Amino acid sequence: IKPDILLVPVSGTYVMTAQEAARAVEKIKPKVAIPMHYGTLVGRVDDAKEFRNMVKSCEVQILTKE
């Protein structure tokens, strides 16, 4: 499977940590990775930023609420 877009949970609470998510992205190799499940009930916005800083194989888009 070679997805164009991959939504990746990064909070580390009940799901992958930012570091684990970055390793998953390196294996899956999407064109774009979008972190999710952070900054509301669990996790921090910094989890998404940490994820973005670790991923080198594709574009990372951090989406914000409008």
PDB file of N, CA, C and O in Angstrom, chain B, residues numbered from 101:
ATOM      1  N   ILE B 101       0.853  -1.178   0.000  1.00  0.00           N
ATOM      2  CA  ILE B 101       0.000   0.000   0.000  1.00  0.00           C
ATOM      3  C   ILE B 101       0.896   1.238   0.000  1.00  0.00           C
ATOM      4  O   ILE B 101       1.857   1.322   0.766  1.00  0.00           O
ATOM      5  N   LYS B 102       0.576   2.179  -0.854  1.00  0.00           N
ATOM      6  CA  LYS B 102       1.334   3.420  -0.969  1.00  0.00           C
ATOM      7  C   LYS B 102       0.356   4.596  -0.918  1.00  0.00           C
ATOM      8  O   LYS B 102      -0.032   5.116  -1.965  1.00  0.00           O
ATOM      9  N   PRO B 103      -0.044   5.020   0.275  1.00  0.00           N
ATOM     10  CA  PRO B 103      -1.029   6.100   0.368  1.00  0.00           C
ATOM     11  C   PRO B 103      -0.435   7.454  -0.004  1.00  0.00           C
ATOM     12  O   PRO B 103       0.747   7.714   0.218  1.00  0.00           O
ATOM     13  N   ASP B 104      -1.270   8.299  -0.568  1.00  0.00           N
ATOM     14  CA  ASP B 104      -0.860   9.679  -0.815  1.00  0.00           C
ATOM     15  C   ASP B 104      -0.862  10.461   0.495  1.00  0.00           C
ATOM     16  O   ASP B 104       0.043  11.253   0.760  1.00  0.00           O
ATOM     17  N   ILE B 105      -1.894  10.228   1.312  1.00  0.00           N
ATOM     18  CA  ILE B 105      -2.055  10.954   2.573  1.00  0.00           C
ATOM     19  C   ILE B 105      -2.226   9.948   3.704  1.00  0.00           C
ATOM     20  O   ILE B 105      -2.994   8.993   3.588  1.00  0.00           O
ATOM     21  N   LEU B 106      -1.509  10.169   4.787  1.00  0.00           N
ATOM     22  CA  LEU B 106      -1.592   9.287   5.951  1.00  0.00           C
ATOM     23  C   LEU B 106      -1.926  10.117   7.186  1.00  0.00           C
ATOM     24  O   LEU B 106      -1.194  11.048   7.522  1.00  0.00           O
ATOM     25  N   LEU B 107      -3.027   9.786   7.865  1.00  0.00           N
ATOM     26  CA  LEU B 107      -3.380  10.418   9.135  1.00  0.00           C
ATOM     27  C   LEU B 107      -2.769   9.568  10.240  1.00  0.00           C
ATOM     28  O   LEU B 107      -3.010   8.363  10.309  1.00  0.00           O
ATOM     29  N   VAL B 108      -1.978  10.195  11.103  1.00  0.00           N
ATOM     30  CA  VAL B 108      -1.203   9.448  12.089  1.00  0.00           C
ATOM     31  C   VAL B 108      -1.471   9.974  13.499  1.00  0.00           C
ATOM     32  O   VAL B 108      -1.261  11.160  13.754  1.00  0.00           O
ATOM     33  N   PRO B 109      -1.931   9.122  14.423  1.00  0.00           N
ATOM     34  CA  PRO B 109      -2.103   9.559  15.809  1.00  0.00           C
ATOM     35  C   PRO B 109      -0.740   9.732  16.471  1.00  0.00           C
ATOM     36  O   PRO B 109       0.147   8.896  16.297  1.00  0.00           O
ATOM     37  N   VAL B 110      -0.570  10.820  17.231  1.00  0.00           N
ATOM     38  CA  VAL B 110       0.760  11.128  17.774  1.00  0.00           C
ATOM     39  C   VAL B 110       0.800  11.461  19.258  1.00  0.00           C
ATOM     40  O   VAL B 110       1.870  11.800  19.763  1.00  0.00           O
ATOM     41  N   SER B 111      -0.300  11.381  19.973  1.00  0.00           N
ATOM     42  CA  SER B 111      -0.314  11.882  21.361  1.00  0.00           C
ATOM     43  C   SER B 111       0.414  10.993  22.352  1.00  0.00           C
ATOM     44  O   SER B 111       0.874  11.467  23.390  1.00  0.00           O
ATOM     45  N   GLY B 112       0.523   9.703  22.039  1.00  0.00           N
ATOM     46  CA  GLY B 112       1.154   8.785  22.982  1.00  0.00           C
ATOM     47  C   GLY B 112       0.213   8.298  24.068  1.00  0.00           C
ATOM     48  O   GLY B 112       0.575   7.409  24.839  1.00  0.00           O
ATOM     49  N   THR B 113      -0.981   8.858  24.146  1.00  0.00           N
ATOM     50  CA  THR B 113      -1.984   8.406  25.106  1.00  0.00           C
ATOM     51  C   THR B 113      -2.960   7.520  24.352  1.00  0.00           C
ATOM     52  O   THR B 113      -3.763   8.016  23.561  1.00  0.00           O
ATOM     53  N   TYR B 114      -2.903   6.242  24.581  1.00  0.00           N
ATOM     54  CA  TYR B 114      -3.733   5.240  23.902  1.00  0.00           C
ATOM     55  C   TYR B 114      -3.288   4.964  22.464  1.00  0.00           C
ATOM     56  O   TYR B 114      -3.763   4.004  21.857  1.00  0.00           O
ATOM     57  N   VAL B 115      -2.405   5.768  21.911  1.00  0.00           N
ATOM     58  CA  VAL B 115      -1.947   5.621  20.521  1.00  0.00           C
ATOM     59  C   VAL B 115      -0.426   5.767  20.470  1.00  0.00           C
ATOM     60  O   VAL B 115       0.225   5.866  21.510  1.00  0.00           O
ATOM     61  N   MET B 116       0.131   5.780  19.275  1.00  0.00           N
ATOM     62  CA  MET B 116       1.578   5.924  19.113  1.00  0.00           C
ATOM     63  C   MET B 116       2.077   7.253  19.661  1.00  0.00           C
ATOM     64  O   MET B 116       1.353   8.249  19.676  1.00  0.00           O
ATOM     65  N   THR B 117       3.321   7.250  20.109  1.00  0.00           N
ATOM     66  CA  THR B 117       3.986   8.504  20.452  1.00  0.00           C
ATOM     67  C   THR B 117       4.416   9.177  19.154  1.00  0.00           C
ATOM     68  O   THR B 117       4.349   8.568  18.086  1.00  0.00           O
ATOM     69  N   ALA B 118       4.854  10.422  19.239  1.00  0.00           N
ATOM     70  CA  ALA B 118       5.344  11.126  18.053  1.00  0.00           C
ATOM     71  C   ALA B 118       6.506  10.364  17.422  1.00  0.00           C
ATOM     72  O   ALA B 118       6.597  10.273  16.197  1.00  0.00           O
ATOM     73  N   GLN B 119       7.379   9.827  18.240  1.00  0.00           N
ATOM     74  CA  GLN B 119       8.536   9.081  17.737  1.00  0.00           C
ATOM     75  C   GLN B 119       8.102   7.784  17.040  1.00  0.00           C
ATOM     76  O   GLN B 119       8.607   7.460  15.966  1.00  0.00           O
ATOM     77  N   GLU B 120       7.181   7.055  17.641  1.00  0.00           N
ATOM     78  CA  GLU B 120       6.671   5.823  17.018  1.00  0.00           C
ATOM     79  C   GLU B 120       5.948   6.138  15.709  1.00  0.00           C
ATOM     80  O   GLU B 120       6.080   5.404  14.729  1.00  0.00           O
ATOM     81  N   ALA B 121       5.191   7.223  15.697  1.00  0.00           N
ATOM     82  CA  ALA B 121       4.467   7.624  14.491  1.00  0.00           C
ATOM     83  C   ALA B 121       5.439   8.001  13.375  1.00  0.00           C
ATOM     84  O   ALA B 121       5.207   7.667  12.213  1.00  0.00           O
ATOM     85  N   ALA B 122       6.519   8.690  13.719  1.00  0.00           N
ATOM     86  CA  ALA B 122       7.527   9.055  12.717  1.00  0.00           C
ATOM     87  C   ALA B 122       8.155   7.804  12.108  1.00  0.00           C
ATOM     88  O   ALA B 122       8.384   7.752  10.900  1.00  0.00           O
ATOM     89  N   ARG B 123       8.432   6.802  12.929  1.00  0.00           N
ATOM     90  CA  ARG B 123       8.988   5.542  12.408  1.00  0.00           C
ATOM     91  C   ARG B 123       7.986   4.856  11.475  1.00  0.00           C
ATOM     92  O   ARG B 123       8.377   4.292  10.453  1.00  0.00           O
ATOM     93  N   ALA B 124       6.713   4.901  11.818  1.00  0.00           N
ATOM     94  CA  ALA B 124       5.682   4.301  10.963  1.00  0.00           C
ATOM     95  C   ALA B 124       5.630   5.002   9.606  1.00  0.00           C
ATOM     96  O   ALA B 124       5.512   4.349   8.570  1.00  0.00           O
ATOM     97  N   VAL B 125       5.719   6.317   9.616  1.00  0.00           N
ATOM     98  CA  VAL B 125       5.695   7.086   8.368  1.00  0.00           C
ATOM     99  C   VAL B 125       6.894   6.718   7.496  1.00  0.00           C
ATOM    100  O   VAL B 125       6.758   6.591   6.280  1.00  0.00           O
ATOM    101  N   GLU B 126       8.052   6.548   8.101  1.00  0.00           N
ATOM    102  CA  GLU B 126       9.248   6.176   7.336  1.00  0.00           C
ATOM    103  C   GLU B 126       9.059   4.825   6.646  1.00  0.00           C
ATOM    104  O   GLU B 126       9.600   4.609   5.562  1.00  0.00           O
ATOM    105  N   LYS B 127       8.312   3.926   7.249  1.00  0.00           N
ATOM    106  CA  LYS B 127       8.065   2.603   6.650  1.00  0.00           C
ATOM    107  C   LYS B 127       6.957   2.640   5.600  1.00  0.00           C
ATOM    108  O   LYS B 127       7.057   1.978   4.567  1.00  0.00           O
ATOM    109  N   ILE B 128       5.903   3.410   5.862  1.00  0.00           N
ATOM    110  CA  ILE B 128       4.742   3.444   4.964  1.00  0.00           C
ATOM    111  C   ILE B 128       5.004   4.323   3.741  1.00  0.00           C
ATOM    112  O   ILE B 128       4.525   4.024   2.647  1.00  0.00           O
ATOM    113  N   LYS B 129       5.762   5.403   3.925  1.00  0.00           N
ATOM    114  CA  LYS B 129       6.170   6.305   2.846  1.00  0.00           C
ATOM    115  C   LYS B 129       5.011   6.996   2.111  1.00  0.00           C
ATOM    116  O   LYS B 129       4.903   6.875   0.891  1.00  0.00           O
ATOM    117  N   PRO B 130       4.157   7.709   2.827  1.00  0.00           N
ATOM    118  CA  PRO B 130       3.115   8.483   2.139  1.00  0.00           C
ATOM    119  C   PRO B 130       3.728   9.731   1.506  1.00  0.00           C
ATOM    120  O   PRO B 130       4.885  10.060   1.768  1.00  0.00           O
ATOM    121  N   LYS B 131       2.955  10.418   0.680  1.00  0.00           N
ATOM    122  CA  LYS B 131       3.407  11.697   0.132  1.00  0.00           C
ATOM    123  C   LYS B 131       3.245  12.800   1.174  1.00  0.00           C
ATOM    124  O   LYS B 131       4.063  13.716   1.256  1.00  0.00           O
ATOM    125  N   VAL B 132       2.172  12.700   1.975  1.00  0.00           N
ATOM    126  CA  VAL B 132       1.874  13.690   3.012  1.00  0.00           C
ATOM    127  C   VAL B 132       1.441  12.955   4.277  1.00  0.00           C
ATOM    128  O   VAL B 132       0.666  12.001   4.211  1.00  0.00           O
ATOM    129  N   ALA B 133       1.940  13.397   5.419  1.00  0.00           N
ATOM    130  CA  ALA B 133       1.511  12.852   6.710  1.00  0.00           C
ATOM    131  C   ALA B 133       0.843  13.967   7.510  1.00  0.00           C
ATOM    132  O   ALA B 133       1.336  15.093   7.562  1.00  0.00           O
ATOM    133  N   ILE B 134      -0.282  13.636   8.127  1.00  0.00           N
ATOM    134  CA  ILE B 134      -1.022  14.600   8.936  1.00  0.00           C
ATOM    135  C   ILE B 134      -1.180  14.020  10.337  1.00  0.00           C
ATOM    136  O   ILE B 134      -1.848  13.001  10.512  1.00  0.00           O
ATOM    137  N   PRO B 135      -0.567  14.664  11.345  1.00  0.00           N
ATOM    138  CA  PRO B 135      -0.724  14.166  12.711  1.00  0.00           C
ATOM    139  C   PRO B 135      -2.138  14.432  13.227  1.00  0.00           C
ATOM    140  O   PRO B 135      -2.777  15.415  12.851  1.00  0.00           O
ATOM    141  N   MET B 136      -2.616  13.529  14.103  1.00  0.00           N
ATOM    142  CA  MET B 136      -3.961  13.688  14.679  1.00  0.00           C
ATOM    143  C   MET B 136      -3.965  13.174  16.112  1.00  0.00           C
ATOM    144  O   MET B 136      -2.976  12.609  16.579  1.00  0.00           O
ATOM    145  N   HIS B 137      -5.071  13.371  16.799  1.00  0.00           N
ATOM    146  CA  HIS B 137      -5.262  12.939  18.193  1.00  0.00           C
ATOM    147  C   HIS B 137      -4.257  13.596  19.140  1.00  0.00           C
ATOM    148  O   HIS B 137      -3.562  12.915  19.893  1.00  0.00           O
ATOM    149  N   TYR B 138      -4.192  14.908  19.091  1.00  0.00           N
ATOM    150  CA  TYR B 138      -3.316  15.646  19.995  1.00  0.00           C
ATOM    151  C   TYR B 138      -3.959  16.998  20.293  1.00  0.00           C
ATOM    152  O   TYR B 138      -4.772  17.492  19.512  1.00  0.00           O
ATOM    153  N   GLY B 139      -3.595  17.581  21.408  1.00  0.00           N
ATOM    154  CA  GLY B 139      -3.952  18.958  21.695  1.00  0.00           C
ATOM    155  C   GLY B 139      -5.377  19.234  22.133  1.00  0.00           C
ATOM    156  O   GLY B 139      -5.754  20.400  22.257  1.00  0.00           O
ATOM    157  N   THR B 140      -6.187  18.209  22.374  1.00  0.00           N
ATOM    158  CA  THR B 140      -7.537  18.466  22.886  1.00  0.00           C
ATOM    159  C   THR B 140      -7.693  17.743  24.216  1.00  0.00           C
ATOM    160  O   THR B 140      -7.265  18.256  25.250  1.00  0.00           O
ATOM    161  N   LEU B 141      -8.290  16.576  24.204  1.00  0.00           N
ATOM    162  CA  LEU B 141      -8.464  15.833  25.454  1.00  0.00           C
ATOM    163  C   LEU B 141      -7.165  15.184  25.917  1.00  0.00           C
ATOM    164  O   LEU B 141      -6.895  15.103  27.116  1.00  0.00           O
ATOM    165  N   VAL B 142      -6.369  14.725  24.967  1.00  0.00           N
ATOM    166  CA  VAL B 142      -5.087  14.096  25.290  1.00  0.00           C
ATOM    167  C   VAL B 142      -4.003  14.681  24.400  1.00  0.00           C
ATOM    168  O   VAL B 142      -4.289  15.259  23.352  1.00  0.00           O
ATOM    169  N   GLY B 143      -2.777  14.527  24.820  1.00  0.00           N
ATOM    170  CA  GLY B 143      -1.658  15.002  24.015  1.00  0.00           C
ATOM    171  C   GLY B 143      -1.529  16.513  24.018  1.00  0.00           C
ATOM    172  O   GLY B 143      -2.359  17.235  24.569  1.00  0.00           O
ATOM    173  N   ARG B 144      -0.459  16.962  23.383  1.00  0.00           N
ATOM    174  CA  ARG B 144      -0.158  18.394  23.315  1.00  0.00           C
ATOM    175  C   ARG B 144       0.100  18.786  21.868  1.00  0.00           C
ATOM    176  O   ARG B 144       0.441  17.937  21.044  1.00  0.00           O
ATOM    177  N   VAL B 145      -0.057  20.047  21.562  1.00  0.00           N
ATOM    178  CA  VAL B 145       0.272  20.539  20.224  1.00  0.00           C
ATOM    179  C   VAL B 145       1.745  20.271  19.939  1.00  0.00           C
ATOM    180  O   VAL B 145       2.119  20.027  18.792  1.00  0.00           O
ATOM    181  N   ASP B 146       2.574  20.314  20.961  1.00  0.00           N
ATOM    182  CA  ASP B 146       4.001  20.033  20.783  1.00  0.00           C
ATOM    183  C   ASP B 146       4.249  18.614  20.283  1.00  0.00           C
ATOM    184  O   ASP B 146       5.283  18.363  19.663  1.00  0.00           O
ATOM    185  N   ASP B 147       3.332  17.678  20.533  1.00  0.00           N
ATOM    186  CA  ASP B 147       3.470  16.319  19.997  1.00  0.00           C
ATOM    187  C   ASP B 147       3.475  16.360  18.469  1.00  0.00           C
ATOM    188  O   ASP B 147       4.269  15.669  17.831  1.00  0.00           O
ATOM    189  N   ALA B 148       2.599  17.161  17.889  1.00  0.00           N
ATOM    190  CA  ALA B 148       2.532  17.288  16.429  1.00  0.00           C
ATOM    191  C   ALA B 148       3.788  17.958  15.888  1.00  0.00           C
ATOM    192  O   ALA B 148       4.310  17.553  14.849  1.00  0.00           O
ATOM    193  N   LYS B 149       4.272  18.969  16.579  1.00  0.00           N
ATOM    194  CA  LYS B 149       5.489  19.660  16.140  1.00  0.00           C
ATOM    195  C   LYS B 149       6.706  18.744  16.232  1.00  0.00           C
ATOM    196  O   LYS B 149       7.561  18.745  15.347  1.00  0.00           O
ATOM    197  N   GLU B 150       6.777  17.971  17.299  1.00  0.00           N
ATOM    198  CA  GLU B 150       7.871  17.007  17.458  1.00  0.00           C
ATOM    199  C   GLU B 150       7.832  15.984  16.318  1.00  0.00           C
ATOM    200  O   GLU B 150       8.867  15.647  15.742  1.00  0.00           O
ATOM    201  N   PHE B 151       6.645  15.503  16.002  1.00  0.00           N
ATOM    202  CA  PHE B 151       6.461  14.564  14.893  1.00  0.00           C
ATOM    203  C   PHE B 151       6.968  15.180  13.592  1.00  0.00           C
ATOM    204  O   PHE B 151       7.730  14.549  12.860  1.00  0.00           O
ATOM    205  N   ARG B 152       6.547  16.409  13.304  1.00  0.00           N
ATOM    206  CA  ARG B 152       6.968  17.092  12.070  1.00  0.00           C
ATOM    207  C   ARG B 152       8.489  17.191  11.996  1.00  0.00           C
ATOM    208  O   ARG B 152       9.070  16.993  10.929  1.00  0.00           O
ATOM    209  N   ASN B 153       9.133  17.494  13.111  1.00  0.00           N
ATOM    210  CA  ASN B 153      10.585  17.637  13.119  1.00  0.00           C
ATOM    211  C   ASN B 153      11.315  16.318  12.890  1.00  0.00           C
ATOM    212  O   ASN B 153      12.447  16.317  12.405  1.00  0.00           O
ATOM    213  N   MET B 154      10.692  15.212  13.226  1.00  0.00           N
ATOM    214  CA  MET B 154      11.334  13.902  13.071  1.00  0.00           C
ATOM    215  C   MET B 154      11.133  13.285  11.690  1.00  0.00           C
ATOM    216  O   MET B 154      11.956  12.478  11.257  1.00  0.00           O
ATOM    217  N   VAL B 155      10.065  13.644  10.994  1.00  0.00           N
ATOM    218  CA  VAL B 155       9.761  13.031   9.696  1.00  0.00           C
ATOM    219  C   VAL B 155      10.560  13.742   8.606  1.00  0.00           C
ATOM    220  O   VAL B 155      10.460  14.957   8.433  1.00  0.00           O
ATOM    221  N   LYS B 156      11.348  12.965   7.882  1.00  0.00           N
ATOM    222  CA  LYS B 156      12.177  13.520   6.809  1.00  0.00           C
ATOM    223  C   LYS B 156      11.773  13.004   5.432  1.00  0.00           C
ATOM    224  O   LYS B 156      12.213  13.551   4.421  1.00  0.00           O
ATOM    225  N   SER B 157      10.945  11.961   5.372  1.00  0.00           N
ATOM    226  CA  SER B 157      10.657  11.297   4.099  1.00  0.00           C
ATOM    227  C   SER B 157       9.466  11.870   3.330  1.00  0.00           C
ATOM    228  O   SER B 157       9.230  11.492   2.183  1.00  0.00           O
ATOM    229  N   CYS B 158       8.711  12.787   3.961  1.00  0.00           N
ATOM    230  CA  CYS B 158       7.557  13.351   3.262  1.00  0.00           C
ATOM    231  C   CYS B 158       7.177  14.686   3.893  1.00  0.00           C
ATOM    232  O   CYS B 158       7.713  15.086   4.927  1.00  0.00           O
ATOM    233  N   GLU B 159       6.247  15.350   3.247  1.00  0.00           N
ATOM    234  CA  GLU B 159       5.696  16.595   3.782  1.00  0.00           C
ATOM    235  C   GLU B 159       4.802  16.270   4.976  1.00  0.00           C
ATOM    236  O   GLU B 159       4.058  15.289   4.952  1.00  0.00           O
ATOM    237  N   VAL B 160       4.877  17.092   6.015  1.00  0.00           N
ATOM    238  CA  VAL B 160       3.984  16.954   7.170  1.00  0.00           C
ATOM    239  C   VAL B 160       3.141  18.219   7.250  1.00  0.00           C
ATOM    240  O   VAL B 160       3.676  19.327   7.285  1.00  0.00           O
ATOM    241  N   GLN B 161       1.839  18.055   7.279  1.00  0.00           N
ATOM    242  CA  GLN B 161       0.922  19.187   7.406  1.00  0.00           C
ATOM    243  C   GLN B 161       0.227  19.106   8.755  1.00  0.00           C
ATOM    244  O   GLN B 161      -0.461  18.129   9.052  1.00  0.00           O
ATOM    245  N   ILE B 162       0.410  20.129   9.562  1.00  0.00           N
ATOM    246  CA  ILE B 162      -0.291  20.216  10.837  1.00  0.00           C
ATOM    247  C   ILE B 162      -1.522  21.084  10.610  1.00  0.00           C
ATOM    248  O   ILE B 162      -1.408  22.271  10.304  1.00  0.00           O
ATOM    249  N   LEU B 163      -2.682  20.494  10.759  1.00  0.00           N
ATOM    250  CA  LEU B 163      -3.934  21.215  10.543  1.00  0.00           C
ATOM    251  C   LEU B 163      -4.372  21.874  11.843  1.00  0.00           C
ATOM    252  O   LEU B 163      -4.188  21.317  12.926  1.00  0.00           O
ATOM    253  N   THR B 164      -4.948  23.056  11.730  1.00  0.00           N
ATOM    254  CA  THR B 164      -5.432  23.767  12.905  1.00  0.00           C
ATOM    255  C   THR B 164      -6.943  23.925  12.821  1.00  0.00           C
ATOM    256  O   THR B 164      -7.531  23.880  11.741  1.00  0.00           O
ATOM    257  N   LYS B 165      -7.555  24.109  13.978  1.00  0.00           N
ATOM    258  CA  LYS B 165      -8.999  24.344  14.015  1.00  0.00           C
ATOM    259  C   LYS B 165      -9.289  25.745  13.506  1.00  0.00           C
ATOM    260  O   LYS B 165      -8.507  26.670  13.725  1.00  0.00           O
ATOM    261  N   GLU B 166     -10.413  25.892  12.829  1.00  0.00           N
ATOM    262  CA  GLU B 166     -10.810  27.222  12.355  1.00  0.00           C
ATOM    263  C   GLU B 166     -11.790  27.845  13.295  1.00  0.00           C
ATOM    264  O   GLU B 166     -12.240  28.968  13.064  1.00  0.00           O
TER     265      GLU B 166
END
